[in-house]
Amino acid sequence: MTTPALAARSPAAEPAASAAANWLRIGQEHYGASRNDAAIAAYQCGLAVAAAEPSGQIPTATISELHSHLGNAWMVRGTRPRL
């Protein structure tokens, strides 16, 4: 008997993955409404959730989308963040 891939993830990882995906969704809603500063903040929160978790707990696709959408929001906003 094989174990499905989703069952292999620990139950504790689910809330964090859901939180990161939720921040991605919130960011997309803000971005769609031209609220770029709020979208940027939401994407950054999603990345902070992902950074706080052990490697592999957040789906790579979610992290990639957060980074991609964050870059797009900064590009549309027209200014670069100060590092």
Helices and strands as residue ranges (DSSP letters): H 5-8, H 13-32, H 36-52, H 60-77
